[in-house]
């Protein structure tokens, strides 16, 4: 994983970056992580794969190899499960786990519609991933304010603009 630049970010944004880095480095089998806003925009990712340049230079692994693609998948699954929960009248969605032959996908609600998505390898322990995701959500949920979401989004946009040059 390549650590994203946190220069010029608020302490809350730097803490979220640190929590995300810690999640990826501490849990074996995590391929990529994306934090997505309620409107489906990528806010934070575990790799630099959200830029077009890194998509061309990085071999495809998982959801086209980028956190931007993971964010799209997470947003879609989040919308689908929220709709299903409303139809079934079972209350809010806490988390979704999808086990596939060669990997897993985990989606967990953070706050105000924001989601944490994790793509894990086939070897990852799903219960360990879910536990660490819950820790991340518990620590990040109360600080993920609209202001912080805007700051994270601007940070990603400026990072993308800088790498396009």
N, C-alpha and C positions, 0 to 999 in steps of 0.2 A: 504494500500500500504506500502511496505517496502522500505525505502529509500536506494538506492544503495550507496556503499562506494565511496567517492570521494577523499579519501586520495591519495596523490601523483599525482593527475591530474592537468593539466593546468587550468588556470582561465577560459578559454573558455569552456573547458569540464565541469568544475564545474557549470558554468552558464547554459549550456544546461541541465544538470541534474536538476538544480533548476527550469528552465522553464518547464521541463517535470513534475516535482513534483507539481509545481503550477497549471499546466493544469489539472492534475488528481484531485487535492484537491479542486480546485475552481469550477469545472463544475460537477454538480450532474448527476449521471447516467453513468459516464465513468467507464467501467469495466477494460480495459487495453489499453495501448498505446505502439506502437513500431515505432522507427525510423529505416528505412531500407536504405542501400546504393544502388546505381544504379545496383550493381551486386547481389542484393538480400540478403545481409548479415545484420543481426541484429546489429545495432550500439548502441542503447539506448532503454531501456524498462522501463515500469512503475512498473514491479514486478520482483521478482526473479525467475519467472517461466521458464526462459530459460535454467535452468539446469535440468538434468535427475532426480536428487534427489528430487527437488521441484515438478516435475511432478508426482512423485510417492506419495508424501505426501499431495498434494493439491487437493481438489475435483475438478473434471472437471466442468468448467463453461465457456461457450463461446468456442472459438477455442481451444479445448482440454485443456483449462485452462492455457496456457502459451503464453508469448509474442513471443517466438520463432515460435510457430505455427501461431500466428497473423502475424508475419513478412513474413512467407511463403505465406500466403493468400494475404497480401498487395502487395508483389512483383509480384505475379501472376496477380492480378487485375490491377496493374500498367502497366504491359507488355501488357495485353489484351486491355486496354483503349488507350494506346499509338499506338498500331497497328490499332485499329479502327479509331482513329483520323487521322492517315496517309492515310488509305484507303478512308476516307471521305473528306480528304483535308480540315479539319476544324481548323488546327493549333494545338498548344500544349494543353495537358490536364491540367486543373487547379485543379479540384477535382472530386471525385466520391462519391456518397452517395447511399447506398443500405439499404432499409428499409425491415426488415423481421418481422415476427409475434412476435418474442420474443426479438428483438434487432435490432441494426443498425450497419453498418460498414461504416466508412468514410475513404477516402484515399485522401491525398492532396500532390501535388508536393512541395518539399522544394527548392532544387537547384541541378543542374547537375545530374538529375535522382534520387536523394534521395527522399524518400517518408515518410510522416507521416501517420500512420494508427491508427485509434481509433475504439475500439469496445465499443459500448454503449448499455445500457439496453433498454428495451422497453419503459421505463418511461422518458428517456432523451429527452430533447428538441433539435431536430436536428439543428435548427437555432442557438441556443446558442453554441452547440458543434462546428458547422462550423465557427462561429465567433471567438471562442477561438483558434481553430486550425489555422485560418488565422493570428491571433496575434502571435502565436508560430512561424509560418513559417516566418512572417515578421521580427521577432527578431532573429531567428536562421539561416535563409537562408544565410546571408552574412558571418557568422562565420564558417559554415560547409565546411571547406576547406579539400583538400585531406589529409593534415597532421593531422587535427583534426579527420577525419574519421578513420585514421590508429590508432590514440591514443585510440579512443573509442572502436575500435575492439579489440585491445590488452587488454584493460581494461576488456572487457567481457570475453575474453579467459582466462585471469589470474584468474578472479572471478570463472569461471566454473572449472578451474583446482584446485583451492583452495577448492571448495565445494565437489569435487570428492574424496578428501582424507579422 
